[in-house]
Amino acid sequence: MRVKGRSGWTLGVAIGGTALALTGAALVGTSNASEEASTASSADVGTITCPDVESKLPAVPASARAEVDRNLELLKTQISEAQNRLESTVGQGGANFVQNAILGPLADKRKATIDRIEISIGRTAARPDLGADALSVCSVGDEAAAPSADPANEPPVAETSSPPATGEENGEDPAGQQISCPDVESQLPAVPAQAQAEVERNLALLDTQINEAENRLVTSAGEGGANFVQNAILGPLADKRVATINRMQTAIGRNAPRPNLDVESLSVCSLA
């Protein structure tokens, strides 16, 4: 263990038919105004656009096709989930909410997914270098989607799982805490000499990722709402750790049986 979210009665005395006409006009006006407001709100959200990954793929071996297709579908699901999050939080959060809580985590998820596609192809053919860093970065097509700078309005986020409690939830100051992650090195089997250098580079990268996340924890103190630390720091950190641990398993698997580490558990960090 390393210590380190309607017109009241008007003209009531007038002739019934006239009053009814006026009331009908008022209702039509109200309906039109409501529709216009709804359309404007939808237009203000913007659309998340991401680089196309499938068009960058080389010939995919038949043995890897199913796994590659699953990950291509996962990329679409990730964009859809991020778009829903963008639409449900429009006008909320701080000045950097969209980047920190939506686009940033999306990029980390895409990076891990693209890495898995490369690894899958590389098992039975030359592993491609798709340029995952560039392909993982998405943007919002309408700058009007930028939220208002009022972090107090950020709503809770519906989590797909229950993440470790953060200092925000415990009433503590996250900036005064450290990030604690499971130790990966102790879970590794004997590393073949041919894989030693690559494994050591990735172990060092795990340390760098924690240091960067802790720096972000300090520099972002006071930003965002109740789930900012989980959405903008711990969540992205977990995605990076998944990709890094997978690379180590692959490196070992080239010259020995590929280890089956509990990546999901090893990737999740918390505040201590």
LINCORPE-V118434 format. One record per pair of residues at least 12 apart in sequence whose ideal C-beta (glycine too) atoms are under 10 Angstrom apart, sorted by the first residue. I is the first residue (numbers start at 1). J is the second residue. Records with the same first field share a line. If there is no record, write none. Layout:
I = J + J
This chain:
1 = 180 + 181 + 182 + 183 + 186 + 272
2 = 178 + 179 + 180 + 181 + 182 + 183 + 184 + 185 + 206 + 207 + 210 + 269 + 272
3 = 177 + 178 + 179 + 180 + 181 + 210 + 272
4 = 178 + 179 + 180 + 181 + 207 + 210 + 211 + 213 + 214 + 269 + 272
5 = 89 + 92 + 93 + 97 + 101 + 154 + 155 + 156 + 157 + 158 + 159 + 168 + 224 + 225 + 226 + 227 + 228 + 229 + 230 + 231 + 232
6 = 27 + 30 + 34
7 = 22 + 23 + 26 + 27 + 29 + 30
9 = 23
10 = 22 + 23 + 26
11 = 23
40 = 144
41 = 87 + 90 + 91
42 = 87 + 90
43 = 142 + 144 + 145
44 = 87 + 90 + 91 + 142 + 143 + 144 + 145 + 146
45 = 83 + 86 + 87 + 88 + 89 + 90 + 91 + 140 + 141 + 142 + 144 + 145
46 = 83 + 86 + 87 + 90 + 98 + 139 + 140 + 141 + 142 + 143 + 144 + 145 + 146
47 = 79 + 83 + 86 + 87 + 139 + 140 + 141 + 142 + 145
48 = 78 + 79 + 80 + 81 + 82 + 83 + 84 + 85 + 86 + 87 + 98 + 102 + 103 + 106 + 138 + 139 + 140 + 141 + 145
49 = 79 + 83 + 138 + 139 + 140 + 141
50 = 75 + 76 + 78 + 79 + 82 + 103 + 106 + 107 + 110 + 135 + 136 + 137 + 138 + 139
51 = 110 + 114 + 130 + 131 + 134 + 135 + 136 + 137 + 138 + 139
52 = 75 + 135
53 = 68 + 71 + 72 + 75 + 76 + 110 + 113 + 114 + 117 + 130 + 131 + 132 + 135 + 136
54 = 68 + 69 + 72 + 75 + 76 + 117
56 = 114 + 117 + 128 + 129 + 130 + 131 + 132 + 134 + 135
57 = 72 + 117 + 118 + 121 + 128 + 130
58 = 121 + 125 + 126 + 127 + 128 + 130
59 = 121 + 125 + 128
60 = 72 + 117 + 120 + 121 + 124 + 125 + 128
61 = 120 + 121 + 122 + 123 + 124 + 125
62 = 124
63 = 120 + 121 + 123 + 124 + 125
64 = 117 + 119 + 120 + 121 + 122 + 123 + 124 + 125
65 = 120 + 121
66 = 120
67 = 116 + 117 + 119 + 120 + 121 + 123
68 = 116 + 117 + 118 + 120 + 121
69 = 117
70 = 113 + 116 + 117 + 120
71 = 112 + 113 + 114 + 115 + 116 + 117 + 118 + 119 + 120
72 = 113 + 114 + 117
73 = 113
74 = 109 + 110 + 112 + 113 + 116 + 117
75 = 106 + 109 + 110 + 113 + 114 + 117 + 135 + 136
77 = 109 + 113
78 = 105 + 106 + 107 + 109 + 110 + 112 + 113 + 138
79 = 106 + 109 + 110 + 138
81 = 102 + 105 + 106 + 109 + 160
82 = 98 + 101 + 102 + 103 + 105 + 106 + 107 + 109 + 110 + 138 + 140
83 = 102 + 106 + 138 + 140
84 = 102
85 = 98 + 101 + 102 + 105 + 106 + 157 + 158 + 231
86 = 98 + 101 + 102 + 103 + 106 + 140 + 145 + 147
87 = 145
88 = 155 + 157 + 158
89 = 101 + 102 + 145 + 147 + 153 + 154 + 155 + 157 + 225
90 = 144 + 145 + 146 + 147 + 148
91 = 145 + 146 + 147 + 148 + 150 + 153
92 = 147 + 148 + 150 + 151 + 152 + 153 + 154 + 155 + 225
93 = 146 + 147 + 148 + 149 + 150 + 151 + 152 + 153 + 154 + 155 + 223 + 224 + 225 + 228 + 231
94 = 147 + 148 + 149 + 150 + 151 + 152 + 153 + 154 + 220 + 222 + 223 + 224 + 225 + 228
95 = 146 + 147 + 148 + 149 + 150 + 151 + 223
96 = 146 + 147 + 149 + 151 + 220 + 223 + 224 + 232
97 = 146 + 147 + 148 + 149 + 150 + 151 + 153 + 154 + 223 + 224 + 225 + 228 + 231 + 232
98 = 139 + 140 + 145 + 146 + 147
99 = 139 + 140 + 146 + 232
100 = 216 + 220 + 223 + 224 + 228 + 231 + 232 + 233 + 236
101 = 147 + 154 + 157 + 224 + 225 + 227 + 228 + 230 + 231 + 232 + 235 + 236
102 = 138 + 140 + 145 + 147 + 231 + 232
103 = 137 + 138 + 139 + 140
104 = 137 + 138 + 231 + 232 + 233 + 235 + 236 + 239
105 = 230 + 231 + 232 + 233 + 235 + 236 + 238 + 239
106 = 136 + 137 + 138 + 236 + 239
107 = 132 + 133 + 135 + 136 + 137 + 138 + 236 + 239
108 = 136 + 235 + 236 + 237 + 238 + 239 + 240 + 241 + 242 + 243
109 = 136 + 235 + 236 + 238 + 239 + 242 + 243
110 = 132 + 135 + 136 + 137 + 138 + 239
111 = 132 + 133 + 135 + 136 + 137 + 236 + 239 + 240 + 242 + 243
112 = 132 + 136 + 238 + 239 + 240 + 241 + 242 + 243 + 244 + 246 + 267
113 = 132 + 135 + 136 + 239 + 242 + 243
114 = 128 + 130 + 131 + 132 + 133 + 135 + 136 + 243
115 = 130 + 132 + 136 + 242 + 243 + 244 + 246 + 247 + 250
116 = 242 + 243 + 246 + 250
117 = 130 + 132 + 135
118 = 130 + 132 + 247 + 250
119 = 243 + 246 + 247 + 249 + 250 + 253
120 = 250
122 = 250 + 254
123 = 250 + 253 + 254 + 258
127 = 250
132 = 243
150 = 225
151 = 222 + 223 + 224 + 225 + 226 + 228
152 = 225
153 = 225
154 = 223 + 224 + 225 + 226 + 227 + 228 + 231
155 = 225 + 226 + 227
156 = 225 + 226 + 227
157 = 225 + 226 + 227 + 228 + 230 + 231 + 235
158 = 227
159 = 227 + 230 + 231 + 235
161 = 264 + 268
163 = 227 + 229 + 230 + 231 + 234 + 235 + 238 + 268 + 269 + 270
164 = 180 + 230 + 234 + 268 + 269 + 270 + 271 + 272
165 = 230 + 270 + 271
166 = 217 + 226 + 227 + 228 + 229 + 230 + 233 + 234 + 270 + 271
167 = 217 + 229 + 270 + 271 + 272
168 = 224 + 225 + 226 + 227 + 228 + 229 + 230 + 271
169 = 226 + 227 + 229 + 230 + 271
170 = 271
172 = 271
173 = 221 + 222
174 = 217 + 218 + 220 + 221 + 222 + 228 + 229 + 233 + 234 + 271
175 = 214 + 217 + 218 + 219 + 220 + 221 + 222 + 229
176 = 217 + 218 + 221 + 271
177 = 214 + 217 + 218 + 229 + 270 + 271 + 272
178 = 210 + 214 + 217 + 270 + 271 + 272
179 = 209 + 210 + 211 + 212 + 213 + 214 + 216 + 217 + 229 + 233 + 234 + 237 + 269 + 270 + 271 + 272
180 = 210 + 269 + 270 + 271 + 272
181 = 206 + 207 + 209 + 210 + 213 + 234 + 237 + 238 + 241 + 266 + 267 + 268 + 269 + 270 + 272
182 = 241 + 245 + 262 + 265 + 266 + 267 + 268 + 269 + 270
183 = 203 + 206 + 266
184 = 199 + 202 + 203 + 206 + 241 + 244 + 245 + 248 + 261 + 263 + 266 + 267
185 = 199 + 200 + 203 + 206 + 248
187 = 245 + 248 + 259 + 261 + 262 + 263 + 265 + 266
188 = 203 + 245 + 248 + 249 + 252 + 259 + 261
189 = 249 + 252 + 256 + 257 + 258 + 259 + 260 + 261
190 = 252 + 256 + 259
191 = 203 + 248 + 251 + 252 + 255 + 256 + 259
192 = 251 + 252 + 253 + 254 + 255 + 256
193 = 255
194 = 251 + 252 + 254 + 255 + 256
195 = 248 + 250 + 251 + 252 + 253 + 254 + 255 + 256
196 = 251 + 252
197 = 251
198 = 247 + 248 + 250 + 251 + 252 + 254
199 = 247 + 248 + 249 + 251 + 252
200 = 248 + 251
201 = 244 + 247 + 248 + 251
202 = 243 + 244 + 245 + 246 + 247 + 248 + 249 + 250 + 251
203 = 244 + 245 + 248
204 = 244
205 = 240 + 241 + 243 + 244 + 247 + 248
206 = 237 + 240 + 241 + 244 + 245 + 248 + 266 + 267
208 = 240 + 244
209 = 236 + 237 + 238 + 240 + 241 + 243 + 244 + 269
210 = 237 + 240 + 241 + 269
212 = 233 + 236 + 237 + 240
213 = 229 + 232 + 233 + 234 + 236 + 237 + 238 + 240 + 241 + 269
214 = 233 + 237 + 271
215 = 233
216 = 229 + 232 + 233 + 236 + 237
217 = 229 + 232 + 233 + 234 + 237 + 271
220 = 232 + 233
229 = 270 + 271
230 = 270 + 271
233 = 269 + 271
234 = 268 + 269 + 270 + 271
235 = 268 + 269
237 = 267 + 268 + 269
238 = 263 + 264 + 266 + 267 + 268 + 269
239 = 267
240 = 267
241 = 263 + 266 + 267 + 268 + 269
242 = 263 + 264 + 266 + 267 + 268
243 = 263 + 267
244 = 263 + 266 + 267
245 = 259 + 261 + 262 + 263 + 264 + 266 + 267
246 = 261 + 263 + 267
248 = 261 + 263
249 = 261 + 263
